Amino acid sequence: MQTKELRTKDGKALAEELRQLLKAQFSARMQRATQQLQDPSQLRKLRRDIARVHTVMAEKATKR
């Protein structure tokens, strides 16, 4: 996910995106724990996407 894409979204869309990413991260962690995770780099990608969403949300909060 690109930061440019996130900056075009409003607060509700960002919150929904964050919720989906956290849900996907939880699912990936459970798959890793049960030895079913196919792509181990998926966890790293999800953490970075979550950080991007948090960053954009913080930027929008400070612009008010």
N, C-alpha and C positions, 0 to 999 in steps of 0.2 A: 504494500500500500504506500502510495506516495504522499508526502506531506502536502503537496499542492492540492490533491484531492480532498484531504481533510480540512484544509483551510476554507474550502468553498461550502462546507456543511455548517448548519446552524447547531446550536447547543443541544437540542433534542436528538438530532441525528448523530452527533458525536457521542452522546450518552448511550444511545442504542448500539453504536459501533463498539464502544468500550464493553458493554454488556456481552455482546456476541464474542468479542475477543477473549474476555475472561472465561466465558463458558467453553470456548475452544481450548484454552490453555488448561483448564481443569480436565477436560476430556483427554488431552494429550498426556497430561501427567498420570492419569489413571491407566492409559494404554502403556506408558513406559513402565509403570509399576507391575503390570501384568505381563510384561515382555511382548506386547503386541504392537508397539510403535514401529512403523515402517521407516519413517524418516526422522532420525534423531535431531536434525537441524531445525525441525519444525518448532520445537520449544523455543529456541533462540529467536526465530523469526517472530513468533507470537509475542515474546517479551519485548522485542523492539517495536512492534506495531502498537502494543499497549503503551509503551513509553511515548511514542509519537502522538497518540491520541491525548495522553495526559498533557504533553507539551502544548499542543494546539489549544486544548481547553484552558490551560493557564494563560496563554497569550490572549485569548478572547476575554478572559476575566479581567486582565489588567488593562485592556483597551477601553473598558467601560468608563 
